[in-house]
Amino acid sequence: MPPAHLNRPRVSSFWQAAWGNVHPLGYIHTSNNGENWIGIFAAAAIGFTLRWSAFGFTGSAGAIGCHASWDWAETYFYGAGRQRGNVASGHYLTTTPAGPAFWSGGSDGPEGSVLVLGAILLLLIALVVLYGRREPTAVCPPQPRSWPPG
């Protein structure tokens, strides 16, 4: 079986699948108390970006690690309130939103801030720069050897 990056889906299938996955992801976040429209849009945008990275650029599951590290840093390292403003116990730093919710995210945490959209855009640009123009490398099958070696 060829590597995942050589088994890329057809373009129309990819866009249909990405479109179909982004909407439920945004919709799921509407049930969180304290979620604002930026947080809902950001959830859909990061879902689309990570899906694009996994199936459109890299062909790897690195998007899972990116999402896990994002959640860990926000929840346990910075101690930011996520999803309903709940702060995890045992966090390293304590973060308190200050200023307008448009900039700070308010009870939604950093994911509800307009600044998260810039972070998602930077991630997308980095993916395009690093992986966007690469062509898959051809894998040469092993050459048959003559036996006995002579």
TORLONU-103737 format. One record per atom (N, C-alpha, C): atom name; x, z, y; residue number from 0. Coordinates in nm, 4 decimals. Each point is the difference from the previous one (the first is absolute). Last residue first. Layout:
// TORLONU-103737
{atom "CA" {X Z Y} NUM}
...
END
This chain:
// TORLONU-103737
{atom "N" {2.7116 -0.7405 -1.2940} 149}
{atom "CA" {0.1146 -0.0733 -0.0421} 149}
{atom "C" {0.1166 0.0027 0.0804} 149}
{atom "N" {-0.4741 0.2734 -0.1897} 148}
{atom "CA" {0.0757 -0.0382 0.1204} 148}
{atom "C" {0.1321 -0.0628 -0.0406} 148}
{atom "N" {-0.4089 -0.0581 -0.3328} 147}
{atom "CA" {0.0872 0.1057 0.0470} 147}
{atom "C" {0.0772 -0.0444 0.1224} 147}
{atom "N" {-0.3892 -0.1430 0.0734} 146}
{atom "CA" {0.0504 0.1051 -0.0878} 146}
{atom "C" {0.0684 -0.0645 -0.1179} 146}
{atom "N" {-0.1742 -0.1090 0.5483} 145}
{atom "CA" {0.0288 -0.0500 -0.1353} 145}
{atom "C" {0.0594 0.1136 -0.0820} 145}
{atom "N" {-0.3563 0.0512 0.4113} 144}
{atom "CA" {0.1406 0.0023 -0.0375} 144}
{atom "C" {0.0170 -0.0610 -0.1389} 144}
{atom "N" {-0.3806 -0.0531 0.4301} 143}
{atom "CA" {0.0279 0.0291 -0.1421} 143}
{atom "C" {0.1500 -0.0055 -0.0279} 143}
{atom "N" {-0.2063 0.1512 0.4782} 142}
{atom "CA" {0.0423 -0.1214 -0.0708} 142}
{atom "C" {0.0277 0.0346 -0.1459} 142}
{atom "N" {-0.3530 0.2503 0.3538} 141}
{atom "CA" {0.1305 0.0068 -0.0641} 141}
{atom "C" {0.0287 -0.1279 -0.0774} 141}
{atom "N" {-0.3102 -0.0257 0.4353} 140}
{atom "CA" {-0.0091 0.0527 -0.1365} 140}
{atom "C" {0.1399 0.0044 -0.0634} 140}
{atom "N" {-0.1055 0.0551 0.5304} 139}
{atom "CA" {0.0479 -0.0963 -0.0993} 139}
{atom "C" {-0.0138 0.0602 -0.1391} 139}
{atom "N" {-0.2654 0.0745 0.4782} 138}
{atom "CA" {0.0641 0.0733 -0.1072} 138}
{atom "C" {0.0393 -0.1003 -0.1069} 138}
{atom "N" {-0.0864 -0.0372 0.5549} 137}
{atom "CA" {-0.0279 -0.0514 -0.1338} 137}
{atom "C" {0.0779 0.0826 -0.1020} 137}
{atom "N" {-0.1874 0.1798 0.4822} 136}
{atom "CA" {0.1174 -0.0560 -0.0656} 136}
{atom "C" {-0.0370 -0.0434 -0.1404} 136}
{atom "N" {-0.3259 0.0216 0.4470} 135}
{atom "CA" {0.0359 0.0661 -0.1254} 135}
{atom "C" {0.1211 -0.0674 -0.0631} 135}
{atom "N" {-0.0487 0.0039 0.5260} 134}
{atom "CA" {-0.0571 -0.0745 -0.1115} 134}
{atom "C" {0.0378 0.0729 -0.1279} 134}
{atom "N" {-0.0516 0.1837 0.5314} 133}
{atom "CA" {0.0758 -0.0127 -0.1241} 133}
{atom "C" {-0.0767 -0.0819 -0.1018} 133}
{atom "N" {-0.1308 0.1513 0.4557} 132}
{atom "CA" {0.0451 -0.1368 -0.0197} 132}
{atom "C" {0.0792 -0.0198 -0.1280} 132}
{atom "N" {-0.2036 0.4342 0.1361} 131}
{atom "CA" {-0.0924 -0.1079 0.0290} 131}
{atom "C" {0.0465 -0.1391 -0.0342} 131}
{atom "N" {0.2035 0.4730 -0.0244} 130}
{atom "CA" {-0.0448 -0.0701 -0.1191} 130}
{atom "C" {-0.0768 -0.1281 0.0255} 130}
{atom "N" {0.2104 0.2922 0.3477} 129}
{atom "CA" {0.0787 0.0228 -0.1209} 129}
{atom "C" {-0.0381 -0.0899 -0.1168} 129}
{atom "N" {-0.2376 -0.0205 0.4208} 128}
{atom "CA" {0.1420 -0.0292 0.0239} 128}
{atom "C" {0.0802 0.0119 -0.1296} 128}
{atom "N" {-0.4564 0.1170 -0.0124} 127}
{atom "CA" {0.0137 -0.1439 0.0248} 127}
{atom "C" {0.1469 -0.0364 0.0177} 127}
{atom "N" {-0.1037 0.4558 -0.0430} 126}
{atom "CA" {-0.0234 -0.0709 -0.1255} 126}
{atom "C" {0.0172 -0.1503 0.0164} 126}
{atom "N" {0.0258 0.2689 0.3853} 125}
{atom "CA" {0.1163 0.0231 -0.0866} 125}
{atom "C" {-0.0162 -0.0726 -0.1336} 125}
{atom "N" {-0.3647 -0.0062 0.2951} 124}
{atom "CA" {0.1093 -0.0836 0.0518} 124}
{atom "C" {0.1244 0.0158 -0.0873} 124}
{atom "N" {-0.3628 0.2796 -0.1000} 123}
{atom "CA" {-0.0323 -0.1386 -0.0325} 123}
{atom "C" {0.1101 -0.0944 0.0469} 123}
{atom "N" {0.0345 0.4523 0.1194} 122}
{atom "CA" {0.0181 -0.0162 -0.1443} 122}
{atom "C" {-0.0260 -0.1438 -0.0421} 122}
{atom "N" {-0.0906 0.1113 0.4458} 121}
{atom "CA" {0.1449 -0.0017 -0.0250} 121}
{atom "C" {0.0305 -0.0163 -0.1489} 121}
{atom "N" {-0.4514 0.0515 0.1227} 120}
{atom "CA" {0.0508 -0.1296 0.0447} 120}
{atom "C" {0.1503 -0.0109 -0.0222} 120}
{atom "N" {-0.2030 0.4116 -0.0844} 119}
{atom "CA" {-0.0416 -0.0973 -0.1012} 119}
{atom "C" {0.0508 -0.1390 0.0360} 119}
{atom "N" {0.0716 0.3382 0.3128} 118}
{atom "CA" {0.0820 0.0254 -0.1188} 118}
{atom "C" {-0.0348 -0.0987 -0.1115} 118}
{atom "N" {-0.2618 -0.0092 0.3902} 117}
{atom "CA" {0.1342 -0.0513 0.0268} 117}
{atom "C" {0.0923 0.0194 -0.1190} 117}
{atom "N" {-0.4250 0.1876 -0.0199} 116}
{atom "CA" {-0.0122 -0.1453 -0.0104} 116}
{atom "C" {0.1332 -0.0680 0.0304} 116}
{atom "N" {-0.0512 0.4653 0.0532} 115}
{atom "CA" {0.0186 -0.0365 -0.1403} 115}
{atom "C" {-0.0111 -0.1511 -0.0184} 115}
{atom "N" {-0.0866 0.2090 0.4237} 114}
{atom "CA" {0.1417 -0.0224 -0.0268} 114}
{atom "C" {0.0263 -0.0378 -0.1455} 114}
{atom "N" {-0.4275 0.1344 0.1758} 113}
{atom "CA" {0.0259 -0.1425 0.0193} 113}
{atom "C" {0.1473 -0.0329 -0.0289} 113}
{atom "N" {-0.2423 0.4135 -0.2469} 112}
{atom "CA" {0.0584 -0.0352 0.1289} 112}
{atom "C" {0.0220 -0.1506 0.0087} 112}
{atom "N" {-0.1508 0.2641 -0.3864} 111}
{atom "CA" {-0.1073 -0.0345 0.0914} 111}
{atom "C" {0.0483 -0.0370 0.1386} 111}
{atom "N" {0.2887 0.1487 -0.3553} 110}
{atom "CA" {-0.0640 -0.1221 -0.0483} 110}
{atom "C" {-0.1155 -0.0440 0.0901} 110}
{atom "N" {0.2439 0.4147 0.0682} 109}
{atom "CA" {0.0686 -0.1201 0.0483} 109}
{atom "C" {-0.0636 -0.1306 -0.0458} 109}
{atom "N" {-0.3379 0.4023 -0.0032} 108}
{atom "CA" {0.1455 -0.0002 -0.0188} 108}
{atom "C" {0.0614 -0.1311 0.0477} 108}
{atom "N" {-0.4703 0.1674 0.0184} 107}
{atom "CA" {0.0349 -0.0961 -0.1044} 107}
{atom "C" {0.1496 -0.0004 -0.0293} 107}
{atom "N" {-0.2109 0.2525 0.3552} 106}
{atom "CA" {-0.0196 0.0650 -0.1297} 106}
{atom "C" {0.0343 -0.0917 -0.1169} 106}
{atom "N" {0.2117 -0.1744 0.4310} 105}
{atom "CA" {-0.0952 0.1107 -0.0023} 105}
{atom "C" {-0.0091 0.0633 -0.1373} 105}
{atom "N" {0.2691 -0.3834 0.1962} 104}
{atom "CA" {-0.0759 -0.0066 -0.1237} 104}
{atom "C" {-0.1024 0.1100 -0.0120} 104}
{atom "N" {0.3145 -0.1333 0.3729} 103}
{atom "CA" {0.0466 0.1011 -0.0954} 103}
{atom "C" {-0.0681 -0.0094 -0.1363} 103}
{atom "N" {-0.1058 -0.3030 0.3712} 102}
{atom "CA" {0.1453 0.0002 -0.0174} 102}
{atom "C" {0.0463 0.0954 -0.1090} 102}
{atom "N" {-0.4630 -0.0356 0.1031} 101}
{atom "CA" {0.0429 -0.1398 -0.0091} 101}
{atom "C" {0.1499 -0.0080 -0.0283} 101}
{atom "N" {-0.2167 0.4139 0.0984} 100}
{atom "CA" {-0.0013 -0.0366 -0.1421} 100}
{atom "C" {0.0426 -0.1452 -0.0207} 100}
{atom "N" {0.1778 0.2920 0.4256} 99}
{atom "CA" {-0.1189 -0.0729 -0.0447} 99}
{atom "C" {0.0113 -0.0413 -0.1473} 99}
{atom "N" {0.2966 0.4175 0.1134} 98}
{atom "CA" {-0.0348 -0.1172 0.0778} 98}
{atom "C" {-0.1225 -0.0698 -0.0564} 98}
{atom "N" {0.2876 0.2763 -0.3355} 97}
{atom "CA" {-0.0140 0.0304 0.1430} 97}
{atom "C" {-0.0318 -0.1297 0.0734} 97}
{atom "N" {0.0314 0.2427 -0.5399} 96}
{atom "CA" {-0.0256 -0.1149 0.0876} 96}
{atom "C" {-0.0199 0.0452 0.1443} 96}
{atom "N" {0.3102 0.2402 -0.3729} 95}
{atom "CA" {-0.1279 0.0195 0.0665} 95}
{atom "C" {-0.0241 -0.1191 0.0919} 95}
{atom "N" {0.3301 0.1648 -0.4513} 94}
{atom "CA" {-0.0302 -0.0961 0.1049} 94}
{atom "C" {-0.1379 0.0301 0.0566} 94}
{atom "N" {0.4270 0.2318 -0.3122} 93}
{atom "CA" {-0.1393 0.0104 0.0410} 93}
{atom "C" {-0.0218 -0.0904 0.1200} 93}
{atom "N" {0.3630 0.0083 -0.4520} 92}
{atom "CA" {-0.0206 0.0128 0.1440} 92}
{atom "C" {-0.1485 0.0157 0.0285} 92}
{atom "N" {0.1097 0.0045 -0.4570} 91}
{atom "CA" {0.1273 0.0390 0.0617} 91}
{atom "C" {-0.0150 0.0248 0.1503} 91}
{atom "N" {-0.3923 0.0774 -0.3939} 90}
{atom "CA" {0.0647 -0.1066 0.0760} 90}
{atom "C" {0.1217 0.0543 0.0735} 90}
{atom "N" {-0.3431 0.2252 -0.2990} 89}
{atom "CA" {0.1376 -0.0212 -0.0410} 89}
{atom "C" {0.0705 -0.1114 0.0744} 89}
{atom "N" {-0.5248 -0.0329 -0.0308} 88}
{atom "CA" {0.0783 0.1236 -0.0016} 88}
{atom "C" {0.1402 -0.0324 -0.0502} 88}
{atom "N" {-0.3204 -0.3521 0.2738} 87}
{atom "CA" {0.0409 0.0458 -0.1329} 87}
{atom "C" {0.0778 0.1309 0.0104} 87}
{atom "N" {-0.3961 -0.1775 0.3332} 86}
{atom "CA" {0.1450 0.0064 -0.0075} 86}
{atom "C" {0.0368 0.0575 -0.1355} 86}
{atom "N" {-0.4539 -0.2717 0.2204} 85}
{atom "CA" {0.0544 0.1045 -0.0871} 85}
{atom "C" {0.1521 -0.0097 -0.0044} 85}
{atom "N" {-0.3367 -0.2912 0.2309} 84}
{atom "CA" {0.0780 0.0960 0.0756} 84}
{atom "C" {0.0585 0.1119 -0.0829} 84}
{atom "N" {-0.2519 -0.3999 -0.1477} 83}
{atom "CA" {-0.0839 0.1138 0.0393} 83}
{atom "C" {0.0788 0.1080 0.0730} 83}
{atom "N" {0.2939 -0.3458 -0.1707} 82}
{atom "CA" {-0.1313 -0.0054 -0.0608} 82}
{atom "C" {-0.0780 0.1296 0.0192} 82}
{atom "N" {0.4691 0.0916 0.1429} 81}
{atom "CA" {-0.0413 -0.1285 -0.0533} 81}
{atom "C" {-0.1391 0.0144 -0.0586} 81}
{atom "N" {0.3875 0.2649 0.3406} 80}
{atom "CA" {-0.1322 0.0015 -0.0618} 80}
{atom "C" {-0.0379 -0.1401 -0.0429} 80}
{atom "N" {0.5176 0.1648 0.0258} 79}
{atom "CA" {-0.1085 -0.0559 0.0817} 79}
{atom "C" {-0.1310 0.0086 -0.0767} 79}
{atom "N" {0.4846 0.1326 -0.1017} 78}
{atom "CA" {-0.1126 0.0928 0.0012} 78}
{atom "C" {-0.1148 -0.0469 0.0867} 78}
{atom "N" {0.4631 -0.1868 -0.1263} 77}
{atom "CA" {-0.0439 0.0251 0.1376} 77}
{atom "C" {-0.1169 0.0966 0.0087} 77}
{atom "N" {0.1774 -0.0936 -0.4341} 76}
{atom "CA" {0.1153 0.0166 0.0884} 76}
{atom "C" {-0.0439 0.0373 0.1413} 76}
{atom "N" {-0.3329 -0.0790 -0.3365} 75}
{atom "CA" {0.0840 0.1150 -0.0350} 75}
{atom "C" {0.1210 0.0181 0.0910} 75}
{atom "N" {-0.3394 -0.3546 0.0780} 74}
{atom "CA" {-0.0683 0.1210 -0.0456} 74}
{atom "C" {0.0938 0.1186 -0.0154} 74}
{atom "N" {0.1582 -0.4389 0.1355} 73}
{atom "CA" {-0.1048 0.0422 0.0935} 73}
{atom "C" {-0.0596 0.1354 -0.0390} 73}
{atom "N" {0.3233 -0.2019 -0.2836} 72}
{atom "CA" {0.0598 0.0342 0.1294} 72}
{atom "C" {-0.1046 0.0545 0.0961} 72}
{atom "N" {-0.1499 -0.1566 -0.4210} 71}
{atom "CA" {0.0813 0.1210 -0.0140} 71}
{atom "C" {0.0559 0.0429 0.1356} 71}
{atom "N" {-0.2377 -0.4077 -0.0216} 70}
{atom "CA" {-0.0883 0.1148 -0.0145} 70}
{atom "C" {0.0783 0.1307 -0.0109} 70}
{atom "N" {0.2486 -0.3998 0.0160} 69}
{atom "CA" {-0.0746 0.0159 0.1256} 69}
{atom "C" {-0.0866 0.1260 -0.0088} 69}
{atom "N" {0.2208 -0.1365 -0.3888} 68}
{atom "CA" {0.0924 0.0634 0.0948} 68}
{atom "C" {-0.0658 0.0217 0.1354} 68}
{atom "N" {-0.2498 -0.2248 -0.3331} 67}
{atom "CA" {0.0247 0.1386 -0.0400} 67}
{atom "C" {0.0936 0.0698 0.0980} 67}
{atom "N" {-0.0837 -0.4600 0.0608} 66}
{atom "CA" {-0.1197 0.0781 0.0290} 66}
{atom "C" {0.0212 0.1476 -0.0350} 66}
{atom "N" {0.3454 -0.2987 -0.1072} 65}
{atom "CA" {-0.0158 0.0053 0.1456} 65}
{atom "C" {-0.1198 0.0866 0.0364} 65}
{atom "N" {0.0719 -0.0923 -0.4540} 64}
{atom "CA" {0.0986 0.0948 0.0517} 64}
{atom "C" {-0.0097 0.0156 0.1504} 64}
{atom "N" {-0.2657 -0.3251 -0.1999} 63}
{atom "CA" {-0.0470 0.1306 -0.0458} 63}
{atom "C" {0.0939 0.1084 0.0523} 63}
{atom "N" {0.1135 -0.4496 0.0692} 62}
{atom "CA" {-0.1058 0.0425 0.0912} 62}
{atom "C" {-0.0543 0.1372 -0.0392} 62}
{atom "N" {0.3177 -0.2398 -0.2682} 61}
{atom "CA" {0.0584 0.0790 0.1080} 61}
{atom "C" {-0.1025 0.0495 0.0993} 61}
{atom "N" {-0.0102 -0.2804 -0.4295} 60}
{atom "CA" {-0.0905 0.1109 0.0296} 60}
{atom "C" {0.0560 0.0905 0.1093} 60}
{atom "N" {0.0907 -0.5501 -0.0567} 59}
{atom "CA" {0.0330 0.1279 -0.0632} 59}
{atom "C" {-0.1017 0.1055 0.0414} 59}
{atom "N" {0.0562 -0.4659 0.1603} 58}
{atom "CA" {-0.0363 -0.0056 -0.1402} 58}
{atom "C" {0.0301 0.1296 -0.0729} 58}
{atom "N" {0.0632 -0.1628 0.4858} 57}
{atom "CA" {0.1017 0.0555 -0.0890} 57}
{atom "C" {-0.0322 -0.0160 -0.1468} 57}
{atom "N" {-0.2942 -0.1991 0.3529} 56}
{atom "CA" {0.1415 -0.0053 0.0368} 56}
{atom "C" {0.0923 0.0406 -0.1133} 56}
{atom "N" {-0.4866 -0.0163 -0.0407} 55}
{atom "CA" {0.0353 -0.1176 0.0772} 55}
{atom "C" {0.1480 -0.0135 0.0274} 55}
{atom "N" {-0.2175 0.3675 -0.2388} 54}
{atom "CA" {-0.0354 -0.1241 -0.0683} 54}
{atom "C" {0.0384 -0.1255 0.0765} 54}
{atom "N" {0.1058 0.4550 0.1565} 53}
{atom "CA" {0.0135 0.0039 -0.1458} 53}
{atom "C" {-0.0227 -0.1363 -0.0640} 53}
{atom "N" {-0.0529 0.0586 0.4721} 52}
{atom "CA" {0.1399 0.0229 -0.0380} 52}
{atom "C" {0.0163 -0.0059 -0.1512} 52}
{atom "N" {-0.4320 -0.0314 0.1777} 51}
{atom "CA" {0.0756 -0.1217 0.0296} 51}
{atom "C" {0.1455 0.0186 -0.0412} 51}
{atom "N" {-0.2740 0.3712 -0.0292} 50}
{atom "CA" {-0.0395 -0.0980 -0.1020} 50}
{atom "C" {0.0779 -0.1282 0.0196} 50}
{atom "N" {0.0578 0.3277 0.3219} 49}
{atom "CA" {0.0648 0.0390 -0.1247} 49}
{atom "C" {-0.0389 -0.0930 -0.1141} 49}
{atom "N" {-0.2046 -0.0716 0.4189} 48}
{atom "CA" {0.1446 -0.0203 0.0113} 48}
{atom "C" {0.0705 0.0348 -0.1303} 48}
{atom "N" {-0.4662 0.0824 0.0329} 47}
{atom "CA" {0.0282 -0.1429 -0.0012} 47}
{atom "C" {0.1500 -0.0259 0.0028} 47}
{atom "N" {-0.1372 0.4435 0.0427} 46}
{atom "CA" {-0.0349 -0.0494 -0.1331} 46}
{atom "C" {0.0294 -0.1475 -0.0135} 46}
{atom "N" {0.0435 0.1951 0.4184} 45}
{atom "CA" {0.1136 0.0362 -0.0848} 45}
{atom "C" {-0.0276 -0.0417 -0.1441} 45}
{atom "N" {-0.3461 -0.0777 0.3080} 44}
{atom "CA" {0.1182 -0.0789 0.0363} 44}
{atom "C" {0.1202 0.0341 -0.0873} 44}
{atom "N" {-0.4062 0.2481 -0.0452} 43}
{atom "CA" {-0.0174 -0.1369 -0.0485} 43}
{atom "C" {0.1245 -0.0833 0.0280} 43}
{atom "N" {-0.0003 0.4323 0.1674} 42}
{atom "CA" {-0.0035 0.0071 -0.1461} 42}
{atom "C" {-0.0152 -0.1394 -0.0595} 42}
{atom "N" {-0.0273 0.0426 0.4681} 41}
{atom "CA" {0.1381 0.0156 -0.0469} 41}
{atom "C" {0.0053 0.0077 -0.1527} 41}
{atom "N" {-0.4235 -0.0110 0.2117} 40}
{atom "CA" {0.0670 -0.1296 0.0119} 40}
{atom "C" {0.1424 0.0070 -0.0529} 40}
{atom "N" {-0.2337 0.4010 0.0160} 39}
{atom "CA" {-0.0662 -0.0889 -0.0968} 39}
{atom "C" {0.0665 -0.1367 0.0024} 39}
{atom "N" {0.1441 0.3124 0.3174} 38}
{atom "CA" {0.0406 0.0407 -0.1334} 38}
{atom "C" {-0.0600 -0.0884 -0.1080} 38}
{atom "N" {-0.1371 -0.0641 0.4445} 37}
{atom "CA" {0.1392 -0.0438 -0.0145} 37}
{atom "C" {0.0506 0.0365 -0.1391} 37}
{atom "N" {-0.4307 0.1416 0.1326} 36}
{atom "CA" {0.0026 -0.1421 -0.0322} 36}
{atom "C" {0.1427 -0.0514 -0.0164} 36}
{atom "N" {-0.0777 0.5132 -0.1126} 35}
{atom "CA" {-0.0418 -0.0842 0.1117} 35}
{atom "C" {0.0174 -0.1467 -0.0371} 35}
{atom "N" {-0.0792 0.5069 -0.2640} 34}
{atom "CA" {0.0645 -0.1321 -0.0011} 34}
{atom "C" {-0.0513 -0.0804 0.1187} 34}
{atom "N" {-0.1556 0.4435 -0.1344} 33}
{atom "CA" {0.1074 -0.0043 0.0976} 33}
{atom "C" {0.0724 -0.1331 0.0043} 33}
{atom "N" {-0.2368 0.1077 -0.4465} 32}
{atom "CA" {-0.0392 0.0623 0.1266} 32}
{atom "C" {0.1190 -0.0030 0.0944} 32}
{atom "N" {-0.0820 -0.3582 -0.4012} 31}
{atom "CA" {0.0817 0.1149 0.0426} 31}
{atom "C" {-0.0517 0.0544 0.1326} 31}
{atom "N" {-0.1699 -0.4002 -0.2195} 30}
{atom "CA" {-0.0621 0.1243 -0.0451} 30}
{atom "C" {0.0803 0.1236 0.0394} 30}
{atom "N" {0.1396 -0.4574 0.0825} 29}
{atom "CA" {-0.1086 0.0371 0.0909} 29}
{atom "C" {-0.0656 0.1313 -0.0410} 29}
{atom "N" {0.3510 -0.2281 -0.2532} 28}
{atom "CA" {0.0459 0.0921 0.1035} 28}
{atom "C" {-0.1096 0.0371 0.1002} 28}
{atom "N" {-0.0762 -0.3205 -0.3462} 27}
{atom "CA" {0.0201 0.1319 -0.0614} 27}
{atom "C" {0.0397 0.1015 0.1068} 27}
{atom "N" {-0.0324 -0.4562 0.1243} 26}
{atom "CA" {-0.1306 0.0636 -0.0166} 26}
{atom "C" {0.0128 0.1408 -0.0580} 26}
{atom "N" {0.3854 -0.2757 0.0427} 25}
{atom "CA" {-0.0471 0.0459 0.1301} 25}
{atom "C" {-0.1318 0.0751 -0.0118} 25}
{atom "N" {0.1599 -0.1921 -0.3915} 24}
{atom "CA" {0.0937 0.1026 0.0438} 24}
{atom "C" {-0.0395 0.0554 0.1368} 24}
{atom "N" {-0.2409 -0.3690 -0.1838} 23}
{atom "CA" {-0.0336 0.1290 -0.0615} 23}
{atom "C" {0.0935 0.1121 0.0436} 23}
{atom "N" {0.1002 -0.4321 0.1735} 22}
{atom "CA" {-0.1272 0.0523 0.0466} 22}
{atom "C" {-0.0405 0.1300 -0.0696} 22}
{atom "N" {0.3954 -0.2420 -0.1337} 21}
{atom "CA" {0.0144 0.0656 0.1296} 21}
{atom "C" {-0.1316 0.0621 0.0450} 21}
{atom "N" {0.0442 -0.2703 -0.4024} 20}
{atom "CA" {0.0550 0.1351 -0.0137} 20}
{atom "C" {0.0040 0.0763 0.1309} 20}
{atom "N" {-0.1516 -0.4601 -0.0291} 19}
{atom "CA" {-0.0880 0.0838 -0.0793} 19}
{atom "C" {0.0491 0.1430 -0.0152} 19}
{atom "N" {0.2682 -0.3247 0.2215} 18}
{atom "CA" {-0.1217 0.0231 0.0783} 18}
{atom "C" {-0.0941 0.0941 -0.0742} 18}
{atom "N" {0.3780 -0.1440 -0.2299} 17}
{atom "CA" {0.0396 0.0896 0.1091} 17}
{atom "C" {-0.1217 0.0350 0.0848} 17}
{atom "N" {-0.0610 -0.3158 -0.3401} 16}
{atom "CA" {0.0207 0.1335 -0.0567} 16}
{atom "C" {0.0379 0.0997 0.1091} 16}
{atom "N" {-0.0443 -0.4502 0.1249} 15}
{atom "CA" {-0.1304 0.0517 -0.0413} 15}
{atom "C" {0.0133 0.1419 -0.0551} 15}
{atom "N" {0.3923 -0.2304 0.1090} 14}
{atom "CA" {-0.0729 0.0376 0.1209} 14}
{atom "C" {-0.1378 0.0550 -0.0336} 14}
{atom "N" {0.2675 -0.1600 -0.3593} 13}
{atom "CA" {0.0622 0.1152 0.0645} 13}
{atom "C" {-0.0816 0.0451 0.1200} 13}
{atom "N" {-0.1247 -0.3949 -0.2221} 12}
{atom "CA" {-0.0336 0.1181 -0.0788} 12}
{atom "C" {0.0572 0.1256 0.0636} 12}
{atom "N" {0.1105 -0.4154 0.1910} 11}
{atom "CA" {-0.1399 0.0340 0.0262} 11}
{atom "C" {-0.0413 0.1235 -0.0791} 11}
{atom "N" {0.4414 -0.1688 -0.0675} 10}
{atom "CA" {-0.0194 0.0554 0.1341} 10}
{atom "C" {-0.1451 0.0396 0.0238} 10}
{atom "N" {0.2035 0.0227 -0.4946} 9}
{atom "CA" {-0.0286 -0.1071 0.0951} 9}
{atom "C" {-0.0355 0.0618 0.1346} 9}
{atom "N" {0.3107 0.3031 -0.2911} 8}
{atom "CA" {-0.1323 -0.0611 -0.0103} 8}
{atom "C" {-0.0146 -0.1156 0.0984} 8}
{atom "N" {0.4709 0.1542 -0.2369} 7}
{atom "CA" {-0.0844 0.0249 0.1175} 7}
{atom "C" {-0.1351 -0.0684 -0.0159} 7}
{atom "N" {0.4222 0.0819 -0.2899} 6}
{atom "CA" {-0.1395 -0.0124 -0.0418} 6}
{atom "C" {-0.0940 0.0243 0.1161} 6}
{atom "N" {0.4715 0.0518 0.0274} 5}
{atom "CA" {-0.0181 -0.1400 -0.0369} 5}
{atom "C" {-0.1435 -0.0275 -0.0425} 5}
{atom "N" {0.1488 0.4384 0.1161} 4}
{atom "CA" {0.0071 -0.0817 0.1209} 4}
{atom "C" {-0.0100 -0.1489 -0.0307} 4}
{atom "N" {-0.0001 0.3292 -0.3547} 3}
{atom "CA" {-0.1230 0.0028 0.0803} 3}
{atom "C" {0.0084 -0.0906 0.1216} 3}
{atom "N" {0.2960 -0.1241 -0.4351} 2}
{atom "CA" {-0.0135 0.1143 0.0909} 2}
{atom "C" {-0.1223 -0.0146 0.0899} 2}
{atom "N" {-0.0274 -0.2485 -0.4736} 1}
{atom "CA" {0.0846 -0.0051 0.1199} 1}
{atom "C" {-0.0200 0.1232 0.0870} 1}
{atom "N" {-0.0409 -0.0291 -0.5438} 0}
{atom "CA" {-0.0854 0.0000 0.1179} 0}
{atom "C" {0.0893 0.0000 0.1233} 0}
END
